[in-house]
Amino acid sequence: MPKIQTLQSLRAIAALLVVFDHTSLPSAGHGLSARVPYFASFIGMQGVAIFFIISGFIMTYTANSPDDAAPRASLAKNFAIRRIVRVVPLYWFFTLLAAGGILLAGLGKLMPVSYVLKSLFFIPYVGKFGPLLLMLPIVPMGWTLNYEMVFYALFTAALLLPYRFRIPALVATLAAIVTIGAGFYPLLSGTSPHSEGEFLTRPIILLFGVGAALGWLRLKRPDFTLKVVGLPWVVPLLAINAIIANPRTETFPLRSNAIYWLIDLAIVALCIFGRPVRLSWLETLGNASYSLYLVHLIPVAVCYILWKLLHFPAPIVFTVVCLVVSAATSLATYRWLERPLTRTFARLLERPRTRAITIAAPVLEPALEPITEPVVTTELFSPGI
C-alpha cells in the first residue's frame, strides 16, 4: 500500500495542538485573557479528535486487507501484539517515572497501588486527588490511550470475522456502546465523566468508527485523488471550528461537537484523498508524535519554572518556546528512548523467523505514531522503527 506522507504531517500538527492546550493555563493571567485556557482546551480536543479519526483509518487501511491469506486468528493475534509493541513500552516508562516522582515528592498517599496498576493496564478509574475526583491516569495524557486500547480490542475481535463484515460490525459495535451508555448517562451534557461506565461510553469513541469508514473507502478507491492539496486546508478549517466555538464555556455539548467533528473529518479526509505535499520537517516531527504527546508536559513545566524565575511577562513568547522545546525533546525521546524500547519489546514478543526483503510500506501504527517506516513482509514487527 502507498505511503500517506500528508497524514504523517497532520499527526505532527495534531500533537502540537495538544501542546498548545497545555501551555495556555500557565499563560492565563500573564497578559492573556482568562478565557484562553477554555479556548485552548477546545483546540487541544480538536487535536485529539483528529488523532482518533487517523487511528481508525490507519488500523483499517493497513490491517484489513482482503488479499491477506493468513488465518483470521493469526491476523487478530498479530495485530494485537503489534499494538502492544508500539503503545505499551513508552507509556509504561513514563507512567513508572511519574509514579516514582510522586513517591519521591512524599505524595504517595495520593497514589494507591491500584492507581498505578490501572494506569499501566489502561483501565480507567475515578481517582481522588485531594478534594478533586478526576478520570485521569498517572500520566494525564493516558486518558486517550484508554480509548485507543478499547478500540484496538474491538478491532482485534473484528479481524476474526469474514472480511466483508469487519468494518460494519466494528462501527455498529461502537454505535451500540454509545447508545447503551446514553440510557444511563446524559448524552448531551458535554461534562466530564464521573464514572468508568460514563467514560467508556462517551460519543468520542465514534471517531474511531468514522476513521475506519475512511479506511474502508480508501481500500475501495485506492486510486481516487482530489485535485486539491489537502494539508493547506488544515489551518483554515481549524479556524472555522475556533470561530464556531464558544470559549466562554468549559463544556462542549454533543450537538456542538458533531459540527466540530465533521470539520475534523473533512481535515483528515482531505489529507488522505487530496494531492500529497512533502514537508520533511513536519513529517519528521510526525514520526515522533507519540513521544511528543507523552513527554511534552516535562519541557512545558521546565519552561514555566524558568519563565517565572526570569520574570519574563511574555505569554506568547512562552507558548512559542514551549512548542519548540517540546518538539526538540520529542525528537530526542523518539530516537533515544521510544525506538530502543520498541525494539526490545518486539524481540520479547516476536517469534524467531527468517527475514525477508524489506519493502516500503506503511506500518501498523497507533494514532500518535509514525506510519511510513519500512516493514518486512514476513515479520510481525519491523525492527527499523
NUKEFI-780406 format. One record per residue (C-alpha): residue number from 1; x, y, z. Coordinates in Angstrom, 1 decimal, padded with zeros to 4 digits. Layout:
N
<NUM, <X, Y, Z>> ...
This chain:
385
<1, <000.0, 000.0, 000.0>> <2, <001.3, 003.5, -000.8>> <3, <002.6, 005.8, 001.9>> <4, <000.4, 008.7, 003.1>> <5, <003.0, 011.3, 003.9>> <6, <000.5, 014.1, 004.3>> <7, <-001.2, 012.2, 007.1>> <8, <002.1, 012.0, 008.9>> <9, <002.4, 015.8, 008.8>> <10, <-001.1, 016.0, 010.1>> <11, <-000.1, 013.9, 013.2>> <12, <002.6, 016.5, 014.0>> <13, <000.0, 019.3, 013.8>> <14, <-002.5, 017.5, 016.0>> <15, <000.2, 016.8, 018.6>> <16, <001.2, 020.5, 018.6>> <17, <-002.4, 021.4, 019.2>> <18, <-002.4, 019.4, 022.4>> <19, <000.9, 021.0, 023.4>> <20, <-000.6, 024.5, 022.8>> <21, <-003.5, 023.5, 025.0>> <22, <-001.2, 022.6, 027.9>> <23, <000.8, 025.9, 027.6>> <24, <-002.4, 028.0, 027.9>> <25, <-003.1, 027.6, 031.6>> <26, <000.3, 029.0, 032.8>> <27, <-000.1, 031.9, 030.3>> <28, <-003.5, 033.0, 031.5>> <29, <-003.3, 035.9, 033.9>> <30, <000.0, 037.0, 032.5>> <31, <-001.2, 039.3, 029.7>> <32, <-003.7, 037.0, 028.1>> <33, <-007.4, 036.7, 028.8>> <34, <-008.6, 034.2, 031.5>> <35, <-010.7, 032.7, 028.7>> <36, <-007.7, 031.5, 026.9>> <37, <-007.5, 028.1, 028.7>> <38, <-011.1, 027.3, 027.7>> <39, <-010.4, 028.2, 024.1>> <40, <-007.1, 026.3, 024.2>> <41, <-008.8, 023.3, 025.7>> <42, <-011.1, 023.3, 022.7>> <43, <-008.2, 023.5, 020.3>> <44, <-006.5, 020.6, 022.1>> <45, <-009.6, 018.5, 021.8>> <46, <-009.6, 019.0, 018.1>> <47, <-006.1, 017.6, 018.1>> <48, <-007.4, 014.5, 020.0>> <49, <-010.4, 014.1, 017.6>> <50, <-008.0, 014.2, 014.6>> <51, <-005.8, 011.6, 016.3>> <52, <-008.8, 009.3, 016.9>> <53, <-010.0, 009.6, 013.3>> <54, <-006.5, 008.9, 012.0>> <55, <-006.2, 005.8, 014.3>> <56, <-009.4, 004.3, 012.9>> <57, <-008.3, 004.9, 009.4>> <58, <-004.8, 003.5, 009.8>> <59, <-005.9, 000.3, 011.5>> <60, <-008.4, -000.3, 008.7>> <61, <-006.1, 000.7, 005.9>> <62, <-003.1, -001.4, 007.0>> <63, <-004.6, -004.4, 008.9>> <64, <-007.8, -005.1, 006.9>> <65, <-006.5, -006.2, 003.5>> <66, <-009.0, -008.5, 001.6>> <67, <-006.0, -010.2, 000.0>> <68, <-004.4, -011.4, 003.2>> <69, <-004.4, -015.2, 003.1>> <70, <-003.4, -015.7, 006.7>> <71, <-005.9, -017.4, 009.1>> <72, <-008.2, -014.9, 010.8>> <73, <-007.0, -015.9, 014.2>> <74, <-003.4, -015.2, 013.2>> <75, <-004.4, -011.8, 011.8>> <76, <-006.0, -010.9, 015.1>> <77, <-003.2, -012.2, 017.2>> <78, <-000.5, -010.4, 015.1>> <79, <-002.5, -007.2, 015.2>> <80, <-002.9, -007.3, 019.0>> <81, <000.8, -008.0, 019.5>> <82, <001.8, -005.1, 017.2>> <83, <-000.4, -002.7, 019.2>> <84, <001.2, -003.8, 022.4>> <85, <004.7, -003.4, 021.0>> <86, <004.0, 000.1, 019.7>> <87, <002.0, 001.6, 022.5>> <88, <003.0, 000.0, 025.8>> <89, <006.8, 000.5, 026.2>> <90, <007.0, 004.3, 026.2>> <91, <003.7, 004.7, 028.1>> <92, <004.9, 002.3, 030.8>> <93, <008.2, 004.1, 031.1>> <94, <006.6, 007.5, 031.7>> <95, <003.9, 006.0, 034.0>> <96, <006.6, 004.4, 036.2>> <97, <008.7, 007.6, 036.0>> <98, <005.7, 009.7, 037.1>> <99, <004.9, 007.3, 039.9>> <100, <008.5, 007.4, 041.2>> <101, <008.4, 011.2, 041.1>> <102, <005.2, 011.2, 043.2>> <103, <006.7, 008.9, 045.7>> <104, <009.9, 011.0, 046.0>> <105, <007.8, 014.1, 046.5>> <106, <006.2, 012.5, 049.5>> <107, <002.8, 012.3, 047.9>> <108, <002.4, 008.6, 048.0>> <109, <-000.9, 008.8, 049.8>> <110, <-002.4, 010.3, 046.7>> <111, <-001.4, 007.3, 044.6>> <112, <-002.5, 003.9, 045.8>> <113, <-001.1, 000.8, 044.2>> <114, <-004.4, 000.3, 042.4>> <115, <-003.9, 003.6, 040.6>> <116, <-000.5, 002.5, 039.3>> <117, <-001.8, -000.9, 038.1>> <118, <-004.9, 000.6, 036.5>> <119, <-002.8, 003.2, 034.8>> <120, <-000.3, 000.6, 033.5>> <121, <-003.0, -001.6, 032.1>> <122, <-005.2, 001.1, 030.5>> <123, <-008.1, 000.7, 032.9>> <124, <-010.0, 004.0, 033.5>> <125, <-010.7, 004.9, 037.1>> <126, <-012.0, 007.7, 039.2>> <127, <-009.0, 008.9, 041.2>> <128, <-009.2, 011.1, 044.3>> <129, <-006.5, 013.7, 044.3>> <130, <-007.1, 015.8, 047.4>> <131, <-010.6, 017.3, 047.1>> <132, <-010.8, 016.5, 043.4>> <133, <-012.2, 013.5, 041.6>> <134, <-010.5, 013.0, 038.3>> <135, <-010.8, 010.4, 035.5>> <136, <-007.1, 010.6, 034.7>> <137, <-004.3, 008.1, 034.9>> <138, <-001.0, 008.9, 036.5>> <139, <000.3, 010.2, 033.1>> <140, <-002.6, 012.5, 032.3>> <141, <-002.4, 012.1, 028.6>> <142, <-003.0, 008.4, 029.0>> <143, <-006.8, 009.0, 029.1>> <144, <-006.8, 008.9, 025.3>> <145, <-004.8, 005.7, 025.3>> <146, <-007.5, 004.1, 027.4>> <147, <-009.9, 004.7, 024.5>> <148, <-007.3, 003.6, 022.0>> <149, <-006.9, 000.2, 023.8>> <150, <-010.7, -000.3, 023.8>> <151, <-010.7, 000.4, 020.0>> <152, <-007.8, -002.0, 019.5>> <153, <-009.6, -004.7, 021.4>> <154, <-012.7, -004.3, 019.3>> <155, <-010.7, -004.2, 016.1>> <156, <-008.9, -007.4, 017.1>> <157, <-012.3, -009.0, 017.6>> <158, <-013.4, -007.7, 014.2>> <159, <-010.5, -009.3, 012.5>> <160, <-011.9, -012.7, 013.5>> <161, <-014.9, -012.1, 011.2>> <162, <-015.0, -012.5, 007.4>> <163, <-013.6, -009.5, 005.6>> <164, <-016.9, -008.0, 004.4>> <165, <-018.4, -008.0, 007.9>> <166, <-015.4, -006.5, 009.8>> <167, <-015.9, -002.7, 009.4>> <168, <-019.7, -002.8, 009.6>> <169, <-019.5, -004.9, 012.8>> <170, <-016.9, -002.6, 014.2>> <171, <-018.9, 000.6, 013.5>> <172, <-022.1, -001.0, 014.7>> <173, <-020.4, -002.1, 018.0>> <174, <-019.1, 001.4, 018.7>> <175, <-022.6, 002.9, 018.0>> <176, <-024.2, 000.3, 020.3>> <177, <-021.8, 001.2, 023.1>> <178, <-022.7, 004.9, 022.9>> <179, <-026.4, 004.0, 022.6>> <180, <-026.3, 001.8, 025.7>> <181, <-024.4, 004.5, 027.6>> <182, <-026.9, 007.1, 026.7>> <183, <-029.5, 005.1, 028.6>> <184, <-027.5, 005.6, 031.8>> <185, <-025.6, 008.9, 031.4>> <186, <-026.6, 012.3, 030.0>> <187, <-025.5, 012.0, 026.3>> <188, <-025.8, 015.8, 025.5>> <189, <-024.2, 017.3, 028.6>> <190, <-020.7, 017.7, 027.4>> <191, <-019.5, 017.5, 031.0>> <192, <-016.5, 015.4, 032.2>> <193, <-017.3, 011.8, 033.1>> <194, <-017.6, 010.8, 036.7>> <195, <-017.6, 007.0, 036.4>> <196, <-015.9, 004.3, 034.4>> <197, <-019.1, 003.5, 032.6>> <198, <-019.7, 007.1, 031.6>> <199, <-016.1, 007.4, 030.4>> <200, <-016.1, 004.3, 028.2>> <201, <-019.5, 005.1, 026.5>> <202, <-018.8, 008.7, 025.6>> <203, <-019.6, 009.6, 021.9>> <204, <-016.0, 010.5, 021.3>> <205, <-015.3, 006.7, 020.6>> <206, <-017.4, 007.1, 017.4>> <207, <-014.5, 008.9, 015.9>> <208, <-012.6, 005.6, 015.6>> <209, <-015.6, 004.3, 013.5>> <210, <-015.5, 007.4, 011.3>> <211, <-011.8, 006.8, 010.7>> <212, <-012.5, 003.1, 010.0>> <213, <-015.1, 004.1, 007.4>> <214, <-012.5, 006.3, 005.7>> <215, <-010.0, 003.4, 005.7>> <216, <-012.7, 001.2, 004.1>> <217, <-013.3, 003.8, 001.4>> <218, <-009.6, 004.3, 000.7>> <219, <-009.3, 000.5, 000.2>> <220, <-012.3, 000.5, -002.2>> <221, <-010.9, 003.5, -004.1>> <222, <-007.1, 003.3, -003.9>> <223, <-006.5, 005.5, -006.9>> <224, <-009.0, 008.2, -006.2>> <225, <-007.4, 011.6, -005.6>> <226, <-008.9, 015.0, -005.2>> <227, <-007.5, 017.8, -007.3>> <228, <-006.7, 019.9, -004.2>> <229, <-003.7, 019.7, -001.9>> <230, <-005.1, 018.6, 001.5>> <231, <-002.6, 019.9, 004.0>> <232, <-003.0, 023.6, 003.4>> <233, <-006.7, 023.3, 004.3>> <234, <-005.9, 022.2, 007.9>> <235, <-005.4, 025.7, 009.3>> <236, <-008.5, 027.4, 007.7>> <237, <-010.7, 024.5, 008.7>> <238, <-009.4, 024.6, 012.3>> <239, <-010.0, 028.3, 012.3>> <240, <-013.7, 027.7, 011.3>> <241, <-014.0, 025.4, 014.2>> <242, <-012.5, 028.0, 016.5>> <243, <-014.9, 030.7, 015.2>> <244, <-017.9, 028.5, 015.8>> <245, <-016.7, 027.5, 019.3>> <246, <-017.8, 029.5, 022.3>> <247, <-014.8, 029.9, 024.5>> <248, <-016.9, 031.3, 027.3>> <249, <-017.9, 027.9, 028.5>> <250, <-015.8, 024.9, 029.7>> <251, <-018.1, 022.2, 028.2>> <252, <-018.7, 021.4, 024.6>> <253, <-022.1, 019.6, 024.2>> <254, <-022.5, 016.7, 021.7>> <255, <-024.7, 018.8, 019.4>> <256, <-021.8, 021.2, 019.0>> <257, <-019.2, 018.5, 018.9>> <258, <-021.0, 016.9, 015.9>> <259, <-020.2, 020.1, 013.9>> <260, <-016.6, 020.2, 015.1>> <261, <-016.1, 016.6, 014.4>> <262, <-017.5, 016.9, 010.9>> <263, <-014.9, 019.6, 010.2>> <264, <-012.2, 017.4, 011.8>> <265, <-013.4, 014.6, 009.5>> <266, <-013.0, 016.9, 006.5>> <267, <-009.4, 017.7, 007.6>> <268, <-008.4, 014.1, 007.7>> <269, <-010.2, 013.2, 004.5>> <270, <-008.5, 016.0, 002.6>> <271, <-005.1, 014.8, 003.8>> <272, <-006.0, 011.2, 002.8>> <273, <-007.6, 011.8, -000.6>> <274, <-006.0, 015.2, -001.5>> <275, <-002.9, 015.6, -003.5>> <276, <000.2, 014.9, -001.4>> <277, <002.6, 017.6, -000.3>> <278, <006.0, 016.9, 001.2>> <279, <007.1, 018.9, 004.3>> <280, <010.1, 016.8, 005.5>> <281, <010.5, 018.6, 008.8>> <282, <006.8, 018.2, 009.7>> <283, <006.9, 014.5, 008.7>> <284, <009.9, 014.0, 010.9>> <285, <008.0, 015.5, 013.8>> <286, <005.1, 013.3, 012.9>> <287, <007.3, 010.3, 013.4>> <288, <007.9, 011.5, 016.9>> <289, <004.3, 012.5, 017.6>> <290, <003.7, 009.7, 020.1>> <291, <006.8, 010.8, 022.1>> <292, <005.7, 014.4, 021.7>> <293, <002.3, 013.6, 023.1>> <294, <003.6, 011.7, 026.2>> <295, <006.7, 013.8, 027.0>> <296, <005.7, 017.4, 026.4>> <297, <004.5, 018.2, 029.9>> <298, <008.1, 017.9, 031.1>> <299, <009.6, 020.6, 028.9>> <300, <006.5, 022.7, 029.4>> <301, <007.0, 022.5, 033.2>> <302, <010.7, 023.3, 032.9>> <303, <010.0, 026.3, 030.6>> <304, <007.4, 027.6, 033.1>> <305, <009.8, 027.4, 036.0>> <306, <012.4, 029.3, 034.1>> <307, <009.9, 031.8, 032.9>> <308, <008.8, 032.6, 036.4>> <309, <012.4, 032.8, 037.7>> <310, <013.3, 035.3, 034.9>> <311, <010.1, 037.3, 035.5>> <312, <009.5, 037.4, 031.7>> <313, <005.9, 038.6, 031.2>> <314, <005.5, 037.5, 027.6>> <315, <002.9, 034.7, 027.4>> <316, <003.0, 034.4, 023.6>> <317, <006.8, 034.0, 023.6>> <318, <006.4, 031.4, 026.4>> <319, <004.0, 029.4, 024.2>> <320, <006.2, 029.5, 021.2>> <321, <009.3, 028.5, 023.3>> <322, <007.3, 025.6, 024.8>> <323, <006.3, 024.4, 021.3>> <324, <009.8, 024.5, 020.0>> <325, <011.4, 022.9, 023.1>> <326, <008.7, 020.2, 023.3>> <327, <009.3, 019.3, 019.7>> <328, <013.0, 019.1, 020.2>> <329, <012.6, 017.0, 023.3>> <330, <010.2, 014.6, 021.5>> <331, <012.7, 014.1, 018.6>> <332, <015.4, 013.1, 021.2>> <333, <012.9, 010.9, 023.1>> <334, <011.8, 009.2, 019.9>> <335, <015.4, 008.4, 018.8>> <336, <017.0, 007.5, 022.1>> <337, <014.1, 006.1, 024.1>> <338, <011.0, 005.2, 022.1>> <339, <012.7, 003.3, 019.3>> <340, <015.1, 001.3, 021.6>> <341, <012.2, 000.4, 023.9>> <342, <010.1, -000.7, 021.0>> <343, <012.8, -002.9, 019.6>> <344, <013.3, -004.5, 023.0>> <345, <009.5, -005.3, 023.3>> <346, <009.5, -006.6, 019.8>> <347, <012.3, -009.1, 020.5>> <348, <010.5, -010.3, 023.6>> <349, <007.1, -010.8, 021.9>> <350, <008.0, -011.9, 018.4>> <351, <008.7, -015.5, 017.5>> <352, <012.1, -016.0, 015.7>> <353, <011.6, -016.0, 012.0>> <354, <013.5, -015.7, 008.8>> <355, <013.9, -012.2, 007.4>> <356, <012.5, -011.3, 004.0>> <357, <013.3, -008.5, 001.6>> <358, <012.4, -005.0, 003.1>> <359, <010.0, -003.0, 001.0>> <360, <008.5, 000.4, 001.5>> <361, <005.0, 000.1, 003.0>> <362, <003.0, 001.6, 005.9>> <363, <003.5, 000.0, 009.3>> <364, <000.6, -000.6, 011.6>> <365, <000.8, 002.4, 013.9>> <366, <-001.4, 003.9, 016.6>> <367, <-002.8, 007.3, 016.2>> <368, <000.1, 009.1, 017.7>> <369, <002.9, 007.2, 016.0>> <370, <004.7, 007.2, 012.5>> <371, <003.2, 005.2, 009.6>> <372, <005.9, 005.4, 007.0>> <373, <008.7, 003.3, 008.2>> <374, <009.8, 000.2, 006.1>> <375, <008.2, -003.0, 007.0>> <376, <009.4, -006.6, 006.4>> <377, <006.8, -008.6, 004.7>> <378, <007.1, -011.8, 006.7>> <379, <007.8, -010.2, 010.1>> <380, <005.3, -009.4, 012.8>> <381, <007.0, -006.1, 013.5>> <382, <009.7, -004.1, 011.7>> <383, <012.7, -003.5, 014.0>> <384, <013.6, -000.5, 011.9>> <385, <011.0, 001.6, 013.8>> 
